[in-house]
Amino acid sequence: MALYVFQRIRDAEADKMLVEAFGKIPAGRHPMICEVLGKKHVEEAVPVLKQALNEKACASAAAIALGRIATKEALDALTEFLPKAAKEDRLAVFSGMVNCLDKLPSADCLAASEAILAAADALPHQKACAFAVRCENRGDESIADVMEALRNGDETIMNVIPKLLESKNIPNALPKIAAEWRTFPKNRAVVVFQMVGRTADKRYEAILLEAMAAEKDHEQLRLAAINALETCGTAACLVPLATVATTTEHGCQSSRRVLTRIKSEPVGAIDKAMMRKAEDGTLPAAVRGVLIGVLGQRHYRAAFPLLLKSAMDGEDAVRREAIAALPMIAVEEDYQTVVALLAHASKSGDRSRLATLAVTLGHQSKNKKAVADVLLATLAEGTTPVKVSILGVLGKLGLDATLADMVKALASPEDAVKRAAILALTEWPNPAPLEALRAACKDEKNNAALRILALRGYAQMLSLPSNRLIAETIAMYKEAMQLANGVNEKVSIISGIGRVAHPEALKLVEAYRGDAELKESAEAAAKTIRENMADSRAKALTASHNSSSTKMAYDGKRGTRWNIGRRQAGGEWFQIDMGTSKLLQAIEIDSGDEGEDFPGALDVMVSNDGTNWTKSMSMEFTTRQYTLPLNGTYARYVKLVLTKPRQRFWSICEMKIVLTPIQK
């Protein structure tokens, strides 16, 4: 217990007392005292521990303690004792010496390292540590020894090789050893090239390029050389790396990655050199293509004109890479240029990729009118394949200014254009094209395939949020079922009806349960309708103030609440999204048991699309708990809007949404 206490006392005087008492304490307790002195790193104890090495029962404990103290005097004591250490104590002595080698300057460790290397019973990792110390002491004179270790040394010695290769005490080790990479086992040459990469020294480039070219069959070595070029490469490595990237050999993917990451001084020099190489018509098309693609991956904006020119190149390898790279550097101002490129593309695959870029830039653009003008002008003047591509872009962008022209395309004499127009209108974000698709699926001038396609689009659009009366929606679904000839089309329409949470929709799908071909779909749709009609959970809550805490109004805990964070001024709102339109009977709201955080007056607004709103009622309140009677209103969204100022906060602790019960 006394030794336990001594070990935890952080006081130099206590350490001194323990050292002075060492000779007076029974010898049987000396190993424990040695352990305490070592763990506390008491440097003044070295003379005492040196004497303790000669005590048979204490030698190992003293050796370990000296290793923990790790001063030059401690190491000298261990080195001096090693030749006379008993066999059973030598492992502890070696361990103590290695611990000192790790902590002391190499100049203080030369004799100890030589002693360990000369000892036949030292463990491999101990010899490796001693080898490293000796090499650092000898400086460049040890390069031959490091080379020999790389060629023939055991695997343990490899643990210290990286340290030696980057040692400031052996400044010429890495340059000379890297030049001899061919003479080393392949897996060890890999280590050399990994260290080369850490230097970022451009002088190694020629060696790395040589290895990259020579070692096609050794994946690890070739990859190590390629990866090192990321830091050590210059413009001279661009074409060799691009050449490898065009193959299926080891390193083809890594070489492209390195081209993307390689840096230079001054900044931009590599990009400029890469662009010059990409313009060099004497290089193989595949190599130029890789360089062009990498310029995009490097986001080198100055390469945009080159990419535009290359996107019209007759060589597939160049053209494909250029088109793939354009999205990485194209900006909003390039929109007209990109669309013009699409209009001149001769291959469908190229037009498809450019159309995707046109959609992306169109979404990013702040000037939607300019986007619409460019697309509509191209639509009017383009060939049939171009019109098909532009219509696809228009459908994905959903710009209101383009809808009329897209509807006109339904009257095109070319079926390919009609088909593209139908598909584009089907992608529209709201039901605006509904009547146009309805007309297209009834138009006898359209072939059967086009009418079916239009019908599918019509049915799909019927399920979009809309403020139509439910009777009108049901009538449209009935008409769609009459227009459908195939079972697949009818199944698709029934599935759409299944998303309408209304008794009339339930009645409609149940009418098809007697049809053997439609029974399964009708039953599935009926089940979905019943589940939706019974699901009173709000799917999303938003508010004009503190929107991030709206969930507290609907978490089942009266101890939490949402509030506007200020006195009522009028105009503040709280919105409920049910996920789909439902028959809403009432909303019961609880403002809590304390205070008067209820609204003075509210307008209750309802909507099916979240855009067009109808006032359901206006109410004034005088109590903390109140009910908003909706009396079977069919709506998806409910918005509560304050209409009067009041010198109180507006809070909702909890609310309950009541749906109209399903009639059995």
Residue pairs with C-beta under 8 A, 6 or more apart in sequence:
3 29
3 32
3 33
3 36
6 14
6 18
6 36
7 36
7 39
7 40
15 37
15 40
15 42
15 44
15 45
16 44
18 33
18 36
18 37
18 42
18 45
19 37
19 42
19 44
19 45
19 48
22 30
22 33
22 45
22 48
22 52
23 48
25 33
27 55
27 57
27 58
28 57
30 52
30 55
30 57
30 58
30 61
31 57
31 58
31 60
31 61
32 61
34 49
34 52
34 58
34 61
34 62
34 64
34 65
35 61
35 64
35 65
37 45
37 48
37 49
37 65
37 69
38 49
38 61
38 64
38 65
38 66
38 67
38 68
38 69
39 65
39 68
41 68
41 69
41 70
42 69
43 69
43 71
43 73
43 74
45 65
45 69
46 66
46 69
46 71
46 73
46 74
46 77
49 62
49 65
49 66
49 69
49 74
49 77
50 62
50 66
50 77
50 81
52 58
52 59
52 61
52 62
53 59
53 62
53 63
53 66
53 77
53 78
53 81
53 85
54 81
55 62
56 86
59 81
59 85
59 86
59 89
59 92
59 93
60 88
60 89
60 92
61 92
63 78
63 81
63 85
63 89
63 92
63 93
63 95
63 96
64 92
64 95
64 96
65 96
66 74
66 75
66 77
66 78
66 96
66 100
67 74
67 78
67 95
67 96
67 97
67 98
67 99
67 100
68 96
68 99
70 99
70 100
70 102
70 103
70 104
71 100
71 104
72 104
72 108
74 96
74 100
75 97
75 100
75 101
75 104
75 108
75 109
75 112
76 111
76 112
78 93
78 96
78 97
78 100
78 112
79 97
79 111
79 112
79 115
81 93
82 90
82 93
82 94
82 97
82 115
82 119
85 93
87 121
90 119
90 121
91 123
94 116
94 119
94 122
94 123
94 126
95 126
97 112
97 115
97 116
97 126
98 116
98 125
98 126
98 129
98 130
100 109
100 112
101 109
101 112
101 113
101 129
101 130
101 133
102 129
106 133
106 136
106 137
106 169
107 137
109 133
109 137
110 133
110 134
110 137
112 130
112 133
113 129
113 130
113 131
113 133
113 134
113 137
114 130
114 134
115 130
116 122
116 126
116 127
116 129
116 130
117 127
117 130
117 131
117 134
122 130
124 154
124 156
124 157
125 156
125 159
127 156
127 157
128 156
128 157
128 159
128 160
129 160
131 145
131 149
131 157
131 160
132 160
132 163
132 164
134 142
134 145
135 142
135 145
135 146
135 164
135 167
135 170
136 142
136 164
136 167
136 169
136 170
137 169
138 145
139 169
139 170
140 170
140 171
140 172
140 173
142 164
142 170
142 173
143 170
143 172
143 173
143 176
143 177
146 161
146 164
146 165
146 170
146 173
146 177
147 176
147 177
147 180
147 183
147 184
149 157
149 158
149 161
150 158
150 161
150 177
150 184
150 185
150 188
150 192
151 183
151 184
151 185
151 188
158 188
158 191
161 188
161 191
162 191
162 194
162 195
164 170
164 173
165 173
165 174
165 177
165 191
165 192
165 195
166 174
166 195
166 198
166 199
167 173
174 192
174 195
174 196
174 199
175 203
175 204
177 192
178 192
178 193
178 196
178 204
178 207
179 207
181 189
181 192
181 193
181 207
181 211
182 189
184 192
186 215
186 218
186 220
186 221
187 220
187 221
189 211
189 221
189 224
190 220
190 221
190 224
193 208
193 211
193 221
193 224
193 225
193 227
193 228
194 224
194 227
194 228
196 204
196 207
196 208
196 228
196 232
197 224
197 227
197 228
197 229
197 230
197 231
197 232
198 231
199 231
199 232
200 231
200 232
201 232
202 232
202 233
202 234
203 232
204 228
204 232
205 229
205 232
205 233
205 234
205 236
205 237
208 225
208 226
208 228
208 229
208 232
208 233
208 237
209 225
209 229
209 236
209 237
209 240
211 221
211 222
211 224
211 225
212 222
212 225
212 226
212 229
212 240
212 241
212 244
212 251
212 255
213 240
215 221
215 222
215 225
216 222
216 249
216 250
217 250
218 250
219 250
219 251
222 249
222 250
222 251
223 250
223 251
223 254
226 241
226 244
226 251
226 254
226 255
226 258
227 254
227 258
229 237
229 241
229 258
229 262
230 258
230 261
230 262
231 263
233 241
233 258
233 262
234 264
234 270
235 264
235 269
235 270
235 273
235 274
235 277
237 262
238 259
238 270
238 273
238 274
238 277
238 291
239 277
239 283
239 287
239 291
241 255
241 256
241 258
241 259
242 255
242 259
242 277
242 287
242 290
242 291
242 294
243 284
243 287
244 251
244 252
244 255
245 252
245 253
245 255
245 256
245 259
245 290
246 252
246 284
246 286
246 287
246 289
246 290
246 317
256 290
256 293
256 294
259 274
259 290
259 291
259 294
260 294
260 297
260 298
262 270
263 270
264 270
264 273
271 295
271 298
271 300
271 302
271 303
272 302
274 291
274 294
274 295
274 298
274 300
275 291
275 295
275 300
275 302
275 303
275 306
277 283
277 288
277 291
278 288
278 291
278 292
278 295
278 303
278 306
278 310
279 288
279 306
280 288
281 288
285 313
285 315
285 316
285 317
285 318
286 317
288 310
288 315
288 317
288 318
289 315
289 317
289 318
289 320
289 321
289 322
290 321
292 303
292 306
292 307
292 310
292 318
292 321
292 322
292 325
293 321
293 322
293 324
293 325
295 303
295 306
295 307
295 325
295 329
296 303
296 307
296 321
296 322
296 324
296 325
296 326
296 327
296 328
296 329
297 325
297 328
299 328
299 329
300 329
301 329
303 325
303 329
304 326
304 329
304 330
304 334
306 322
307 322
307 325
307 326
307 329
308 322
308 326
308 337
308 341
309 322
310 318
310 319
310 321
310 322
311 319
311 322
311 323
311 326
311 341
311 345
311 350
311 354
312 319
312 341
312 344
312 345
313 319
313 322
319 350
320 349
320 350
323 350
323 353
323 354
324 353
326 338
326 354
326 357
327 356
327 357
327 360
330 338
330 357
330 361
331 361
332 361
332 364
332 365
332 366
332 367
334 361
335 358
335 361
335 362
335 365
335 370
335 371
335 374
336 374
338 354
338 357
338 358
338 361
339 358
339 374
339 375
339 378
339 390
340 378
341 354
342 351
342 354
342 355
342 358
342 378
342 386
342 389
342 390
343 378
343 381
343 382
343 386
345 351
345 354
348 385
351 385
351 386
351 389
352 389
354 389
355 389
355 390
355 392
355 393
358 375
358 393
359 393
359 396
359 397
361 371
362 368
362 371
362 375
362 393
362 397
362 399
363 397
365 371
368 399
368 401
369 401
371 397
371 399
372 399
372 401
372 402
375 390
375 393
375 394
375 397
375 399
375 402
376 401
376 402
376 405
378 386
378 390
379 387
379 390
379 391
379 394
379 405
379 409
380 405
382 390
384 414
384 416
384 417
385 416
387 409
387 412
387 414
387 417
387 420
388 416
388 417
388 419
388 420
391 406
391 409
391 417
391 420
391 421
391 423
391 424
392 420
392 423
392 424
394 402
394 405
394 406
394 424
395 406
395 423
395 424
395 425
395 426
395 427
395 428
396 424
396 427
398 427
398 428
398 429
398 430
400 432
403 428
403 432
403 433
406 421
406 424
406 425
406 433
407 421
407 425
407 433
407 436
409 417
409 418
409 420
409 421
410 418
410 421
410 422
410 425
410 436
410 439
410 440
410 443
412 418
412 421
415 447
415 450
418 440
418 446
418 450
419 449
419 450
419 453
422 437
422 440
422 450
422 453
422 454
422 457
423 453
423 457
425 433
425 436
425 437
425 457
426 433
426 437
426 456
426 457
426 460
426 461
428 461
429 464
430 464
430 465
430 466
430 609
431 461
431 462
431 464
431 466
431 468
433 461
434 458
434 461
434 462
434 476
437 454
437 455
437 457
437 458
437 461
438 458
438 476
438 479
440 446
440 450
440 451
440 454
440 458
441 451
441 452
441 454
441 455
441 457
441 458
441 483
442 451
442 483
443 451
443 454
446 454
451 483
452 485
452 486
452 489
455 480
455 483
455 484
455 489
456 489
456 492
458 480
459 477
459 480
459 489
459 492
459 493
459 496
460 492
460 496
462 473
462 476
462 477
462 480
462 496
463 496
463 499
463 500
465 581
465 608
465 609
465 610
465 636
466 473
466 608
466 609
467 607
467 608
467 609
467 612
467 614
468 476
468 608
470 500
470 502
470 504
470 505
470 634
471 504
473 500
474 500
474 502
474 504
474 505
474 508
477 493
477 496
477 497
477 500
477 505
477 508
478 508
480 493
481 490
481 493
481 494
484 490
484 493
487 517
487 518
490 512
490 517
490 518
490 521
491 518
491 521
494 509
494 512
494 518
494 521
494 522
494 525
495 521
495 524
495 525
497 505
497 508
497 509
497 525
497 529
498 505
498 509
498 524
498 525
498 526
498 528
498 529
499 528
499 532
499 580
500 529
500 580
500 581
501 529
501 532
501 533
501 580
501 581
501 582
501 583
502 529
502 533
502 581
502 583
502 634
503 533
503 583
503 662
503 663
505 529
506 526
506 529
506 530
506 533
509 522
509 525
509 526
509 529
510 522
510 526
511 522
512 518
512 519
512 521
512 522
513 519
513 522
513 523
513 526
515 522
530 662
532 580
532 582
533 582
533 583
533 659
533 662
534 659
534 662
535 582
535 659
536 656
536 657
536 658
536 659
537 657
538 554
538 576
538 577
538 578
538 579
538 657
539 577
539 578
539 579
540 576
540 577
540 579
541 550
541 551
541 553
541 554
541 574
541 575
541 576
541 577
542 550
542 574
542 575
542 577
543 550
543 562
543 564
543 572
543 573
543 574
543 575
544 564
544 571
544 572
544 573
544 574
545 564
545 565
545 566
545 572
546 562
546 563
546 564
546 565
549 562
550 562
550 574
551 562
552 560
552 561
552 562
553 561
553 562
553 574
553 652
553 653
553 654
553 655
554 654
554 655
555 654
556 654
557 654
558 590
558 592
558 593
558 653
558 654
559 653
560 653
561 591
561 592
561 597
561 651
561 652
561 653
562 574
562 651
562 652
563 597
563 649
563 650
563 651
563 652
564 572
564 649
564 650
564 651
565 649
566 649
567 645
567 646
567 647
567 648
567 649
568 599
568 600
568 642
568 644
568 645
568 646
568 647
568 648
568 649
568 650
569 642
569 645
570 642
570 643
570 644
570 645
571 641
571 642
572 641
572 642
572 650
573 639
573 640
573 641
573 642
574 639
574 640
574 652
575 637
575 638
575 639
575 640
576 587
576 637
576 638
576 639
576 657
577 610
577 636
577 637
578 584
578 635
578 636
578 637
578 638
578 657
579 636
580 636
581 608
581 634
581 635
581 636
582 634
582 635
582 636
582 659
583 632
583 633
583 634
583 659
583 660
584 606
584 630
584 632
584 633
584 634
584 635
584 638
584 657
584 658
584 659
584 660
585 629
585 630
585 631
585 632
585 658
585 659
585 660
585 661
586 627
586 628
586 629
586 630
586 631
586 658
587 627
587 628
587 630
587 638
587 655
587 656
587 657
587 658
588 625
588 626
588 627
588 628
588 655
588 656
588 658
589 625
589 626
589 627
589 628
589 652
589 654
589 655
590 624
590 625
590 652
590 653
590 654
590 655
591 597
591 598
591 624
591 625
591 626
591 651
591 652
591 653
592 624
592 651
592 653
593 624
595 624
595 648
595 649
595 651
596 624
596 648
597 624
597 648
597 649
597 650
597 651
598 621
598 622
598 623
598 624
598 626
598 648
598 650
598 651
599 621
599 640
599 642
599 646
599 650
600 620
600 621
600 642
600 643
600 644
600 645
600 646
600 648
601 618
601 619
601 620
601 621
601 642
601 643
601 644
602 618
602 619
602 621
602 628
602 640
602 641
602 642
602 643
603 615
603 617
603 618
603 640
603 641
603 643
604 615
604 616
604 617
604 618
604 619
604 628
604 630
604 638
604 639
604 640
604 641
605 613
605 614
605 615
605 616
605 638
605 639
605 640
605 641
606 613
606 614
606 616
606 630
606 633
606 635
606 637
606 638
606 639
607 613
607 614
607 635
607 636
607 637
607 639
608 634
608 635
608 636
608 637
609 636
609 637
610 636
610 637
613 637
613 639
616 630
616 633
616 635
616 638
617 628
617 629
618 643
619 626
619 628
620 644
628 640
630 638
632 660
642 650
